[in-house]
Amino acid sequence: MATQKKIPLRKCVATGDMFPKKEMIRVVRSKEGEVSVDPTGKKSGRGAYVSKTVEAVNQAKKKNSLGNHLEASIPNEIYDELIVMIEREKLK
């Protein structure tokens, strides 16, 4: 009898929906206060997850939910980088 492996779920800061960790993009604030996108999910620091949809990224930008969760100001380049990553993944 095979036991099924538990799939880690994370909550999207924009939509509030739960998704498997692999279907999310992590944004990290380091101890120095630097905000960056973490495609591997292994960077140290405070992390927040966003769904891999352009709508979720735009919603997070509009509501500033990423900034609130990370307790830091999020530059527009981070949102642009997230959208580019999502578009690239759709092309694969």
Protein Blocks (a to p, Z undefined) as FASTA:
>chain_A
ZZdddddddddfklopacdfklpccddddfkopacddfkopagcddddddfbfklmmmmm
mnommmmmnopacdfklmmmmmmmmmmmmmZZ
